[in-house]
Amino acid sequence: MDIKELEFTKMVERHKSTIYTVCLMFSKDRDEVDDLFQEVLVKLWKGYDDFRGESDARTWVFRIAMNCCLNLQKKRKREGQHLPLSIDIDPFEGISDRSLQTKRLYDRINGLGLIDRAIILLWLEGMSYEEIGAIIGISVKNVSFQLHRIKEELKQMNN
């Protein structure tokens, strides 16, 4: 394995949960999430030589993953295919009340539009407003406004 492959592998290892989180925003079907994950890895590898480190690697990974998943979903819509929104397993089965609250939150988040979902999940991942804005392509002020609106919308949702 050459140095580029080694560095890429380390970067993927550090950010694999981030990639997986983005993929989960677009599908709950395990096979499709795996397909999205693989597609993101291909895009990351193809763009790896162009990554100059001007932004944080995590921000770059999120942006590539988001764009890849959004583009794939748009393509599938144009082709008349839709990503299934059902899941065969419940990762929250048999766990604490706090985890049940987390499940309810994610159920509500899944009721949001794609961009709103992306913004709130990036925020929940601990990203700064600057990082979120860079990934989504909006100003920091707009991130603040959108997050406030999304949080209010989540509060108003019924389960």
C-alpha positions as CSV (number, residue, x, y, z in Angstrom):
1,M,0.0,0.0,0.0
2,D,1.5,3.4,-1.0
3,I,1.4,6.5,1.2
4,K,-1.6,8.0,-0.5
5,E,-3.7,4.8,0.1
6,L,-2.5,4.7,3.7
7,E,-3.5,8.3,4.3
8,F,-6.8,7.8,2.6
9,T,-7.5,4.7,4.6
10,K,-6.7,6.6,7.9
11,M,-9.0,9.5,6.8
12,V,-11.9,7.1,6.0
13,E,-11.4,5.3,9.4
14,R,-11.6,8.6,11.2
15,H,-14.7,9.8,9.4
16,K,-16.6,6.6,8.7
17,S,-19.3,7.3,11.2
18,T,-19.8,10.7,9.7
19,I,-20.2,9.2,6.2
20,Y,-22.6,6.6,7.6
21,T,-24.7,9.2,9.3
22,V,-25.0,11.1,6.1
23,C,-26.0,8.0,4.2
24,L,-28.6,7.2,6.8
25,M,-30.3,10.6,6.1
26,F,-31.1,9.3,2.7
27,S,-32.2,5.7,3.3
28,K,-33.2,3.4,6.1
29,D,-32.7,0.3,3.9
30,R,-29.5,-1.4,5.0
31,D,-28.4,-2.4,1.5
32,E,-29.0,1.0,0.1
33,V,-27.1,2.7,2.9
34,D,-24.2,0.3,2.2
35,D,-24.5,1.2,-1.5
36,L,-24.5,4.9,-0.7
37,F,-21.5,4.5,1.6
38,Q,-19.6,2.7,-1.1
39,E,-20.5,5.5,-3.6
40,V,-19.3,8.1,-1.2
41,L,-16.0,6.3,-0.8
42,V,-15.5,6.2,-4.5
43,K,-16.2,10.0,-4.8
44,L,-13.8,10.6,-1.9
45,W,-11.1,8.6,-3.5
46,K,-11.6,10.3,-6.9
47,G,-11.4,13.7,-5.2
48,Y,-8.7,12.9,-2.8
49,D,-5.8,14.3,-4.9
50,D,-7.7,17.6,-5.2
51,F,-8.2,18.0,-1.4
52,R,-5.7,20.6,-0.4
53,G,-6.5,20.8,3.2
54,E,-7.9,24.4,3.0
55,S,-10.9,23.2,5.0
56,D,-11.1,20.6,7.7
57,A,-11.1,17.0,6.4
58,R,-14.4,16.4,8.3
59,T,-16.0,19.3,6.5
60,W,-14.7,18.1,3.1
61,V,-15.9,14.5,3.8
62,F,-19.4,15.8,4.8
63,R,-19.7,17.9,1.7
64,I,-18.7,15.1,-0.6
65,A,-21.0,12.6,1.2
66,M,-24.0,15.1,1.1
67,N,-23.5,16.0,-2.5
68,C,-23.1,12.4,-3.5
69,C,-26.2,11.3,-1.7
70,L,-28.2,14.2,-2.9
71,N,-27.2,13.7,-6.5
72,L,-28.0,10.0,-6.3
73,Q,-31.4,10.7,-4.8
74,K,-32.1,13.3,-7.5
75,K,-31.1,10.8,-10.2
76,R,-33.3,8.1,-8.8
77,K,-36.3,10.5,-8.6
78,R,-35.7,11.4,-12.3
79,E,-35.6,7.7,-13.1
80,G,-38.8,7.1,-11.1
81,Q,-37.0,5.1,-8.4
82,H,-37.4,6.1,-4.7
83,L,-35.3,5.1,-1.8
84,P,-37.4,3.0,0.6
85,L,-37.9,4.5,4.0
86,S,-38.5,1.3,5.9
87,I,-36.0,-0.5,8.1
88,D,-36.2,-4.1,9.1
89,I,-34.3,-3.8,12.4
90,D,-34.8,-1.4,15.3
91,P,-31.4,-0.3,16.6
92,F,-33.2,1.2,19.7
93,E,-35.0,-2.0,20.7
94,G,-34.6,-3.0,24.3
95,I,-32.7,0.1,25.5
96,S,-33.1,2.9,27.9
97,D,-35.6,5.7,28.1
98,R,-32.9,8.2,27.0
99,S,-32.2,6.1,23.9
100,L,-36.0,6.0,23.3
101,Q,-36.0,9.8,23.4
102,T,-33.1,9.8,20.9
103,K,-35.1,7.4,18.6
104,R,-38.1,9.8,18.8
105,L,-35.9,12.7,17.9
106,Y,-34.5,10.9,14.9
107,D,-38.0,9.8,13.8
108,R,-39.0,13.5,13.8
109,I,-35.8,14.5,12.0
110,N,-36.6,11.9,9.3
111,G,-39.9,13.8,8.8
112,L,-38.0,16.9,7.7
113,G,-36.9,17.8,4.2
114,L,-33.5,16.7,3.0
115,I,-31.7,20.0,3.5
116,D,-33.3,20.6,6.9
117,R,-32.3,17.1,7.9
118,A,-28.8,17.7,6.8
119,I,-28.5,21.0,8.8
120,I,-29.8,19.5,12.0
121,L,-27.8,16.3,11.8
122,L,-24.6,18.3,11.1
123,W,-25.4,20.4,14.1
124,L,-26.0,17.3,16.2
125,E,-22.6,16.0,15.0
126,G,-21.1,19.0,16.7
127,M,-20.2,20.9,13.6
128,S,-19.9,24.7,13.9
129,Y,-22.2,27.1,12.1
130,E,-19.2,27.9,9.8
131,E,-18.7,24.2,8.9
132,I,-22.4,23.7,8.4
133,G,-22.6,26.7,6.1
134,A,-19.5,25.5,4.1
135,I,-21.1,22.1,3.6
136,I,-24.6,23.2,2.8
137,G,-23.5,26.3,0.9
138,I,-25.3,28.9,2.9
139,S,-24.1,31.8,5.1
140,V,-23.4,31.4,8.9
141,K,-26.3,33.8,9.6
142,N,-28.6,31.6,7.4
143,V,-27.4,28.5,9.3
144,S,-28.4,30.2,12.6
145,F,-31.8,31.2,11.2
146,Q,-32.4,27.7,9.7
147,L,-31.4,25.9,12.9
148,H,-33.8,28.0,14.9
149,R,-36.6,27.3,12.5
150,I,-35.9,23.6,12.3
151,K,-35.7,23.3,16.1
152,E,-39.1,25.0,16.4
153,E,-40.5,22.7,13.7
154,L,-39.2,19.7,15.6
155,K,-40.9,20.9,18.8
156,Q,-44.2,21.2,17.0
157,M,-44.1,17.7,15.5
158,N,-46.4,15.0,16.9
159,N,-45.1,11.5,17.2
